[in-house]
């Protein structure tokens, strides 16, 4: 393959992956054309794309893009990306790849440009879950602050009410 053709392929890879920070690298071997087409169509409906890449070219392109991938360049490599983030991508791929266990194996996952184990990627919260956790933390701190402010005032009001009720009882008893 000439240098010009390699450069064209690398430019195409850079264009495809320039904005991608979350992906999963797979080794898909022995999948027939019909099963491959069904796999790709099923994933595309969920917003996930697959592309087989040449290891030497992809290694250079990913290094230029700042993606740290070190140990995934053996055997054939298929890159999966899309969905809402690494958590959604990993969970969708896990369910789909269970059907194709013998022919598709996960090499590694890339989250925000850094490699993570696929098991860790499965346990990461989705974007919506992470936002929910942040909001819950902010609200819990606010509610604790309000409780600390209102707590002593409530205790004082309760004691004043109790004293007022005792005075009413004492006033009503002699009559």
N, C-alpha and C positions, 0 to 999 in steps of 0.2 A: 504494500500500500504506500503510495507516495506521500510526501510530507504535506502537499497541498490538500489532499483528500483528508488526511488526519486532522489538519487544521480546520477544515470545514466541519468535520464531525465534532471536534472540540468546541467550535463556535456554536454549533447547534445545541450541544449539551449545556454550555454556559447560558444560552438563551432560555432553555427549558428549566434549568434549576437555579437561576439567579435569585429568585425570591423564595425558594424553598428552604426552610430551616428545620423542618420535621419530616423524617422519612424512615422507612424500614428497608433494609437490604435483605433480599431473599436469595435462596438458591433453588431454582425451579428446574428440575431435570426430569425428562421422561413423560411430560404431559402431552397427550395427543392434541391435535388441532381443535377438535370439537370441545374438549374439556377446557383447553386454554381459552377459546373464544367465550365459553360460558362463564369462566372465572373472570375474565376481563369485563364482560358485559355486566355481571353481577356487581363487581366492584365499582364500575363506572356509574351505576345507578346510585351508589352511595357516595359519589364524589371522590373516588379513589382511582388514581391512574397507576399503570404499571409500564415500565420500560426496561428492556434488556440493554445493558451497557457493556462496552468493552472495558475490561478492568484497567488496563494501562492508561487509556484516555480519561476514564472517569476519575481515576486517582489524581491525575494532574488537574482536571477541571475542579474537582472538589477542593483540592488544596488551594487553588486560585480563588475560590469562592469563600474560603475560610471555614470549610466544613472539615472537622477532624475525624477522619476515618482511617484507621491504621490496619486492622487485622481482618478485614472482610474481603480482601481481594484475591481469594483463591476459589477456583471453580467458576461456574457461570454466576453472574450477578444480575438480579432483577431489582430495580428500585421501585418501591411503592411510596406514593406521596398523595396528599390531599386530605379530605375530611376536615374537621375543625382543628385538629391538633394531634399531637403524638398519642395521646390517650385514646381518642376516638379511632384513630387510624389503627393502633395496635389491637384494640378490642374487635374491630371489624375484621381485621386480618386473621385474628385468632379463630373467630367463628368460621370464617370461610376456609382457612387452611386446615381445619380439622377434617374436612372432607377429602383433602388432598395430602394427607400426612406423609404418604410414601414418596411423593414427588416434590413437595415443597417444604423447605426448611428455612427458618429464620436465621440469618447470620448475626445481625445487630440492628439496633434502633439508633436513630440520631435525633436528639431533642435539642432544639435551639443551637444546632451546629456542633454539638458534642455527643460522643457515643455514650449510650446507656444500654444496660442489659434489657432484653425484651421483657423479662419478668418485671423489672422496675417500671418500664414504660406502660405495662398493663395496669399497674397500681397507681399511676399518676392520675390526679384529678383532671377532668375535662375543663375547658375554659369556663363554662357556666358553674361548675362545682367550685372552682377556685374563686370566682367572683362571689359566690354565695358564702364561702368560708370567710372571705375578707369582710363582707358586709356583716356577717354574724359576729365576728370579732369586734368590729367597730360599734355595733349596737349593744353588745354585752358590756363593753367598757362604759358606754354612755348610760346604760341602765344602772350599772353599779354606782356611777357618779351621782345620778339622780337619787338613788336609794340612800347614799351617804348623806346627801343634802337634806332630803325629806325625813329621814329616819329620826333624828333627834327632835325635830319639830313635831312629829307625830306622837312621840313618847310624851312630850311636854303637854300637848293637847289632851292626850288620854288621861294624864294625871290631873289636869285642871278639871276635866269632865267628871272624873271620879270624885274629886273634892266637892264640886258643885252638887252632885247627886247626894253626897253625905249630908251637906247642909240642908238640902230640901227634906231629906228624911228626918233630920233632927227638928226642923221647923214644923213638920207635919205631925210628929209624935206627941207633943204636949197637947195639941188641940184635940 
